[in-house]
């Protein structure tokens, strides 16, 4: 049994700056709440299928609706992405994350996903006025954090917009899928059922183009494997029992033959 390793503490780049335990982490009255169940279920599917093989699970962090603090000069400024993923950071820290604080984590997200809704669509798409304070999501993701991949999903029309940071600006990609070469993982639309809802969802796939299983699918696969292993074991037991019956029948026939030979005065051992 391996020894228990406590979760790693986060470094503090500058002790004068506030940490996530000093900054607000809850929703504020001016922030819109979750508009529907889709905004709850879709991030769950993204997190459950985000399994890049390039990093171990304990160095992958995904978050939903979590304050993202990005400016040490204005430490109260934050954005709240619908979903984002970071690699090469501890998945669990000692007291648990209340927010994601860039100057403490020292690693920006590799991808951000925004689920478009009427309350946020203009800001998400970079259509609001620039150079205002605080800056818009688009400005923060593109110019301040320089997040390399930005995905917008409009579930009303199942439309997908994928932006990649190129020459310091987000460029809309022509393809309706995102492939992250450095992680060996891709993102695209999947038609299927998750949490009882059948529709198109954003979902991660592997280098072979196979959909990475979610938790329910992994449980079902494990159940099927266990059933298959039990069937194989049962078949092996039946074959072993059949082999034992054949051996026992051959032994019985040999004994019967030996008894008949002795009755005829013939020593079966001499044959």
Steps between C-alpha positions, in 0.01 A plus 500: 500500500639840403533767765237774505620818331321818608382738224764747394475859620494770236802729473464870572702696245470822698399480867359854474234387252173346621444126459177326405415480869508880522295570186122466454403162357119503497253644256398861528147637455588669171616171346242292309445151632494176305229544235416130462612144574711491185741749658542252784523173304718613208798599720469168683537311172798714403677434831423128498642452149799737521769231539818605318761226519781757489445578871415277798154548652644669809645775276173587323248750635160584353249745640144613445364844587804577716642849553813548288715781642741625235651840587737542797484878448122485546460194720121536528449463125385156391307311235284193551535263201232239445782242478877501476789257522856542622783249474821466698344626824395289799147368465449529876657755734522488875184694592314465172459769236247773563610684185774477240758773559750541215778659705476217751457209257752642250334314213230626262218277367574318176137521391189692603144410399213746520141382456319783327191645661307826438652662810862445397510444124635844405784494752582136423529579128709814552225736382503733800700822509869458569742682727248532779554397860465226586588352159267256325546124503630511144765757589606309810525165321664639184724787611565460873513126564564405137306176537588301187158344435159662541179310418147637477202264484145611424283204597182654349635449148777253590750743347864492598758778470863410562762771537874446519751760608712584197737797487345630821141500371218248503442357154176314423576149377322353200470152650227408749744312722801589710811281512761568771814340361700560818243306704398234246133580551224665298163669549196472276121463497352165599140388459402287796342467842653642816321523835178394327508774234549409134642783290828628358773554758857620504723205576867401493639222278835319485769471234314209339188713463316305770281682750660493843254328736321697769455366853174317427650340189812395689281339765303319230820387326635369829171315560517346152863401549415341837209310340722389213771388743238306698371335180853401402566363849170309489588354160841396634332332799258316269785383278696384805195315634441340158865394482471347848186309396676365190800390704273338761302319227820372336624384840168321565516326161859394560408354838202317350720354225760393755232322705373312193852392411561371852171308480640333191821413686704765319730731694429850359838627627675246276342638186 
